[in-house]
Amino acid sequence: MLTPAEQTAACLAEHASRGPRYTSYPPATEFAALSPANVQREIGRVGATGRPISLYVHIPFCRSLCAYCGCNVIPTRDETRGISYIDQLATEMTLVSSALRQSPVVELALGGGSPNFLAPRTLQTLMGAIEKYFDVRADARRSVELDPRSTSSSQIETLATLGFTSMSVGVQDFAEPVQDAIRRHQSVVQTRWLVDYARLKGFDDINIDMVYGLPRQTETTFAGTLASVIDLAPERIALFGYAHLPDKLPHQRIVEKAGRVLDSYERATLLVMGIETLTKAGYIHLGLDHFARPGSRLARAAVDHRLRRSFQGYVEDLADSVIGLGTSAISSTPRMHWQNHAKLPAWEDAIAAKQIPVQRGVTLDRDDRARRALINHLMCDGHVDLAQIGREYSCAPATYFAHEIERLRSMPDLATYDAGTQQIHTTAIGKLLVRNVCMVFDRYLRDSRRSASYSKVI
Ligand code: SF4
């Protein structure tokens, strides 16, 4: 007889299809050619509202390439590349910031790659440029992604002086055989040093990224990693499913050569184990792959229904527009998503020509905006009030979403729809498979061939 955990894992494995992570809607796979002039007009519209904005700055460099990596990364040990990149970023800031003078920056995130590829002085130069070109509020939330294998004490001190209090640290897995397979070696001691030193310097919001589904992971090794991460007492934990897409990311072939990538049931078993262990340790399961300690900023935001899905996962909803700077950075406003050139030379050419370095994007029509709001509620709150969506987007929801409601009725184990209150609620298992529920409302997925390009939902 199966234990409850085994039953849950079997149910998850049964539903293990592929689908978008819904860090945006429409998903980035729907982005198409978009002109710089279009983007410039949209930035002007955002600026004219004077509403607060978030800034995201992408630093693409890493000292080496981890074999499982799915980010846009340039592996190099040449630190001077960071200096010239920052110069070009400053030029990009001049292209977008004049229209945003009235828009206070309430949130600033440095991501990558590895922002700690930049030496302390380069980090200061970068922040100097941001403060020069944007109206950054003194109390703006400042966060940074850091690699424990290469962050120095002087970088932490510099970041603390520059007002950073939030950081995200990659761990993935502490077991040595797994680290061999993914070519990323990082000890608990190294990670603990970074966490402890950052806390000492005033960081009060620390996230740790873990990954399940990697070769050589077993329930025993994963339990060990979970215990070590809990011992570090981060405010937040993200437990991502490994996205094995070697056709898109050929370096991931190294991972499959090192060992068998786990199947759906094995992945589901580790996920269920992670959820059970982390919730037993006191963490709140916010949704999908994110956990937060009670009382932390993200947990408070979840209680107040102030969570939002963004390209960084679950975040506190501080601004409705994110302006992305740097190669491959994605921007998102209420009416448009766009992505900068992913290849560094193309991004550099656009900057040299004093042109917004947009590669592709999408303008949201009313239908997109309604579905985006609906999917955001499902992902962040686990339920959605269709009547409210109808009021906000001027549609009669029972008719407008009749086809989707019909499809929901065929999956009662994942979600329920109450025709009286017009509320959709995900079930306990549907919370874990919320991507499947959202896929019902994704009009772009009506072409089933598209799903093959996405990662597994579990
Ligand atoms: S440190 Fe992070 S971004 Fe850089 S290669 Fe490794 S996984 Fe990718």
Boltz pocket constraint, residues with backbone or C-beta under 6 A from the ligand:
constraints:
  - pocket:
      binder: B
      contacts: [[A, 61], [A, 62], [A, 64], [A, 65], [A, 66], [A, 68], [A, 69], [A, 70], [A, 71], [A, 73], [A, 112], [A, 113], [A, 114], [A, 147], [A, 170]]
      max_distance: 6.0
